[in-house]
Every structure is written in structure tokens, then in C-alpha cells.
Amino acid sequence: MDHNSQLLKGVLDMCLLSLIAEEPSYGYEMAAKLKDRGLHLVSDGSIYPTLSRLQKAGLVEGYFVETDGSGPPRKYYRIVGEGRDRLAEWSEEWKMLQAGVSTILNGGEHD
């Protein structure tokens, strides 16, 4: 696994939770949104285990929606209260981490 994949793995939970907070979505849809927003390294194979982990942690809930008859029902995910709280925490932690890394990469200069 390359370095970019390792970096992304560490923030995929937060990114998926943020997408779900915008609107309930299903796995393939989230993969497309991530790619549209510049995260091209995410595969469907990494999204579904992450969604399952978020659901087991009580941050999202899954539910099925019937399609227009062209396939099986799709499993959608929606954020719950604890998920919103966790996303707020992760967002603050991310901002602090990002600021610290930027300072280090800028040779000690603050942005």
C-alpha cells in the first residue's frame, strides 16, 4: 500500500461521516462523491468495511430503499446524534493536526 493510501485510511471514517451528514447516501454514491471531491484513492472495497464500522460504533444507521425495480434494494446510511457529535470532535482534531503539520512543513512558520 502506498503512502497516500495510508494517509487516506486514517481519515476515511471522518470523510464518510461528513458526506453522510450532508445527506443520507449509499456506498457506491459515496465512492463517487469522494472521487468527485479529489479523493481518487478510495475503492469500494475500503468504503463498505468503514461504513460497517461506523454503524457498529453507533455513529450512523443503515436502512434499505427499494430501487425502481432495476435491482436489489440499496442500503443507505444516515448520521445519528452521536455521529454528529463525533464528526464535530474529529473536525476540530483535524484542524489542529492540519495546522501543526502545515507549520512543520513550512519550517516552523505559521500559515
Secondary structure, DSSP 8 states (H G I E B T S, - for coil): --HHHHHHHHHHHHHHHHHHHHS-EEHHHHHHHHHHTT-TT--HHHHHHHHHHHHHTTSEEEEEE--SSSSS-EEEEEE-HHHHHHHHHHHHHHHHHHHHHHHHHTTT---
